[in-house]
């Protein structure tokens, strides 16, 4: 299982879904503070992604790439 690095999101209840992944806690804190300053009375939360799940039903593995000239016969 590959392990992705955790990331942080800034979220406001009732707001749009967060789209930017902050690479560290400090960056997310600064953004939450900036947004709170611009939007008096609104609360912004700093969230960390701790786990993820992904379902994969089909695996594609390339055994031979016919676009190359190294034909084995």
Backbone as a chain_set.jsonl record, in Angstrom:
{"seq": "XXXXXXXXXXXXXXXXXXXXXXXXXXXXXXXXXXXXXXXXXXXXXXXXXXXXXXXXXXXXXXXXXXXXXXXXX", "coords": {"N": [[0.847, -1.175, 0.0], [0.672, 2.107, -0.977], [1.816, 5.078, 0.59], [0.482, 8.144, 0.92], [1.374, 11.573, 1.435], [0.178, 13.362, 4.275], [-2.226, 16.038, 4.063], [-3.596, 19.365, 4.301], [-6.74, 21.042, 4.654], [-8.808, 23.924, 4.253], [-11.891, 24.713, 5.504], [-15.248, 25.876, 5.377], [-18.3, 25.696, 7.018], [-21.186, 25.257, 5.079], [-20.032, 26.5, 2.966], [-18.294, 26.45, -0.236], [-16.891, 23.376, -1.535], [-13.646, 22.54, -0.352], [-10.748, 23.054, -2.374], [-8.033, 23.411, -2.535], [-5.031, 21.9, -1.584], [-3.239, 22.19, 1.209], [0.184, 22.0, 1.945], [1.277, 21.974, 4.462], [0.661, 22.49, 7.996], [0.958, 25.133, 8.914], [0.6, 26.732, 6.604], [-2.108, 26.242, 6.037], [-3.252, 27.285, 8.374], [-2.641, 30.015, 8.094], [-4.15, 30.629, 5.817], [-6.771, 30.09, 6.7], [-6.985, 32.051, 8.673], [-6.717, 34.352, 7.094], [-9.015, 34.165, 5.464], [-11.019, 34.268, 7.443], [-10.642, 36.86, 8.359], [-11.445, 38.301, 6.107], [-14.099, 37.623, 6.021], [-16.096, 38.411, 8.218], [-17.576, 37.005, 11.143], [-17.886, 34.459, 10.104], [-16.88, 31.061, 10.385], [-13.892, 29.303, 9.933], [-12.419, 26.206, 9.391], [-9.5, 24.258, 9.99], [-8.496, 21.369, 8.525], [-7.167, 18.035, 8.573], [-6.147, 15.544, 6.332], [-6.364, 12.219, 7.008], [-6.67, 9.549, 6.267], [-7.293, 7.491, 3.363], [-9.344, 5.936, 0.884], [-9.619, 3.743, -1.885], [-11.233, 2.265, -4.529], [-10.426, -0.138, -6.85], [-11.215, -1.739, -9.737], [-10.265, -2.667, -12.127], [-7.2, -3.515, -13.49], [-4.593, -2.326, -15.435], [-1.892, -3.431, -17.129], [0.989, -2.818, -18.951], [2.504, -4.916, -21.131], [3.887, -5.032, -23.461], [4.93, -2.556, -25.658], [3.719, -1.562, -28.606], [4.384, 0.672, -30.08], [7.038, 1.131, -30.133], [10.123, 0.317, -31.812], [11.329, -2.026, -31.069], [10.649, -4.798, -31.67], [10.144, -8.073, -30.559], [10.58, -10.253, -32.263]], "CA": [[0.0, 0.0, 0.0], [1.46, 3.332, -1.003], [1.405, 6.031, 1.612], [0.537, 9.531, 0.498], [1.643, 12.503, 2.52], [-1.027, 14.06, 4.726], [-2.365, 17.415, 3.619], [-4.542, 20.144, 5.09], [-7.769, 21.777, 3.936], [-9.532, 24.948, 4.991], [-13.291, 24.479, 5.2], [-16.267, 26.675, 6.061], [-19.617, 25.07, 6.917], [-22.077, 25.947, 4.152], [-19.257, 27.068, 1.864], [-17.946, 25.539, -1.331], [-15.932, 22.337, -1.159], [-12.241, 22.972, -0.481], [-10.067, 22.504, -3.547], [-6.584, 23.554, -2.415], [-4.373, 21.063, -0.577], [-2.098, 22.856, 1.836], [1.188, 20.981, 2.235], [1.644, 21.965, 5.88], [-0.306, 23.069, 8.938], [1.131, 26.583, 8.946], [-0.012, 27.312, 5.407], [-3.556, 26.167, 6.214], [-3.603, 28.24, 9.422], [-2.581, 31.361, 7.518], [-5.278, 30.791, 4.909], [-7.989, 30.175, 7.511], [-6.985, 33.369, 9.307], [-6.972, 35.329, 6.037], [-10.42, 34.073, 5.081], [-11.827, 34.745, 8.564], [-10.508, 38.32, 8.373], [-12.238, 38.831, 4.995], [-15.492, 37.208, 6.178], [-16.435, 38.518, 9.641], [-18.675, 36.183, 11.64], [-17.835, 33.103, 9.545], [-15.851, 30.215, 10.996], [-13.122, 28.472, 9.005], [-11.76, 25.099, 10.078], [-8.327, 23.631, 9.375], [-8.688, 19.924, 8.589], [-6.069, 17.225, 8.046], [-6.531, 14.262, 5.734], [-5.629, 11.186, 7.741], [-6.791, 8.263, 5.587], [-8.009, 7.512, 2.093], [-9.726, 4.639, 0.344], [-9.805, 3.772, -3.33], [-11.618, 0.975, -5.095], [-9.964, -0.341, -8.222], [-11.746, -2.989, -10.259], [-9.552, -3.09, -13.315], [-5.792, -3.16, -13.519], [-4.022, -2.382, -16.777], [-0.429, -3.517, -17.116], [1.53, -2.871, -20.302], [3.528, -5.947, -21.252], [4.654, -4.732, -24.658], [4.48, -1.307, -26.272], [3.924, -1.722, -30.047], [4.813, 1.918, -30.718], [8.501, 1.119, -30.211], [10.644, -0.55, -32.865], [12.053, -3.167, -30.519], [9.806, -5.992, -31.794], [10.974, -9.182, -30.075], [10.712, -11.374, -33.215]], "C": [[0.887, 1.231, 0.0], [0.927, 4.3, 0.029], [1.592, 7.439, 1.083], [0.838, 10.397, 1.704], [0.327, 13.13, 2.978], [-1.041, 15.493, 4.199], [-3.47, 18.062, 4.426], [-5.511, 20.878, 4.172], [-8.334, 22.846, 4.851], [-10.98, 24.864, 4.537], [-14.188, 25.393, 6.015], [-17.596, 25.969, 5.908], [-20.535, 25.909, 6.018], [-21.362, 26.58, 2.974], [-19.028, 26.043, 0.765], [-16.97, 24.479, -0.818], [-14.516, 22.863, -1.3], [-11.6, 22.314, -1.694], [-8.547, 22.554, -3.415], [-6.058, 22.675, -1.289], [-3.164, 21.811, -0.034], [-1.082, 21.791, 2.245], [1.58, 20.912, 3.713], [0.607, 22.722, 6.707], [-0.233, 24.59, 8.941], [0.472, 27.29, 7.777], [-1.531, 27.332, 5.536], [-4.022, 27.148, 7.289], [-3.635, 29.663, 8.878], [-3.784, 31.62, 6.611], [-6.59, 30.902, 5.68], [-8.093, 31.545, 8.178], [-7.301, 34.462, 8.286], [-8.445, 35.352, 5.653], [-11.342, 34.58, 6.189], [-11.79, 36.27, 8.634], [-11.385, 38.956, 7.285], [-13.737, 38.563, 5.148], [-15.888, 37.232, 7.646], [-17.662, 37.678, 10.008], [-18.697, 34.766, 11.116], [-16.667, 32.349, 10.163], [-15.206, 29.351, 9.925], [-12.334, 27.445, 9.808], [-10.549, 24.628, 9.281], [-8.472, 22.129, 9.616], [-7.461, 19.219, 8.039], [-6.645, 15.932, 7.469], [-5.697, 13.179, 6.402], [-5.63, 9.839, 7.031], [-7.472, 8.455, 4.238], [-8.306, 6.079, 1.673], [-9.958, 4.787, -1.143], [-10.152, 2.367, -3.798], [-11.123, 0.912, -6.525], [-10.42, -1.72, -8.685], [-10.944, -3.541, -11.431], [-8.11, -2.614, -13.242], [-5.274, -3.338, -14.931], [-2.512, -2.386, -16.635], [0.046, -3.655, -18.552], [2.664, -3.892, -20.315], [4.434, -5.693, -22.45], [4.077, -3.469, -25.275], [4.76, -1.381, -27.771], [4.36, -0.442, -30.749], [6.331, 2.018, -30.798], [8.955, 0.117, -31.26], [11.34, -1.796, -32.351], [11.175, -4.421, -30.495], [10.646, -7.209, -31.437], [11.091, -10.36, -31.041], [11.028, -10.878, -34.599]], "O": [[1.749, 1.387, 0.865], [-0.272, 4.333, 0.306], [2.714, 7.877, 0.829], [0.591, 10.008, 2.845], [-0.548, 13.4, 2.154], [0.007, 16.078, 3.927], [-4.198, 17.385, 5.153], [-5.158, 21.283, 3.064], [-8.339, 22.694, 6.072], [-11.271, 24.934, 3.343], [-13.929, 25.654, 7.19], [-17.999, 25.665, 4.785], [-20.638, 27.124, 6.185], [-22.002, 27.134, 2.08], [-19.512, 24.914, 0.837], [-16.311, 24.668, 0.204], [-14.21, 23.561, -2.266], [-11.877, 21.155, -2.002], [-7.844, 21.818, -4.108], [-6.578, 22.704, -0.174], [-2.186, 22.032, -0.747], [-1.459, 20.778, 2.835], [2.146, 19.916, 4.164], [-0.205, 23.484, 6.182], [-1.266, 25.259, 8.969], [-0.148, 28.339, 7.952], [-2.172, 28.323, 5.187], [-5.07, 27.776, 7.138], [-4.555, 30.425, 9.173], [-4.365, 32.704, 6.638], [-7.434, 31.73, 5.34], [-9.175, 32.129, 8.236], [-8.059, 35.388, 8.575], [-9.05, 36.417, 5.53], [-12.337, 35.248, 5.908], [-12.803, 36.9, 8.938], [-11.99, 40.007, 7.501], [-14.553, 39.202, 4.483], [-16.005, 36.173, 8.264], [-18.651, 37.648, 9.276], [-19.451, 33.937, 11.625], [-15.609, 32.919, 10.429], [-15.896, 28.74, 9.109], [-11.667, 27.783, 10.785], [-10.573, 24.605, 8.05], [-8.559, 21.676, 10.757], [-6.789, 19.736, 7.146], [-7.527, 15.313, 8.065], [-4.467, 13.22, 6.363], [-4.685, 9.065, 7.178], [-8.142, 9.461, 4.005], [-7.609, 5.141, 2.058], [-10.432, 5.822, -1.61], [-9.445, 1.405, -3.496], [-11.379, 1.818, -7.318], [-10.056, -2.738, -8.096], [-10.952, -4.745, -11.688], [-7.844, -1.445, -12.965], [-5.49, -4.378, -15.553], [-1.927, -1.454, -16.084], [-0.44, -4.513, -19.289], [3.655, -3.746, -19.599], [5.6, -6.088, -22.456], [2.86, -3.336, -25.397], [5.915, -1.274, -28.181], [4.681, -0.488, -31.936], [6.854, 2.908, -31.469], [8.235, -0.835, -31.56], [11.895, -2.555, -33.146], [10.978, -5.03, -29.444], [11.75, -7.367, -31.958], [11.658, -11.387, -30.666], [11.172, -11.678, -35.524]]}, "num_chains": 1, "name": "protein.A"}
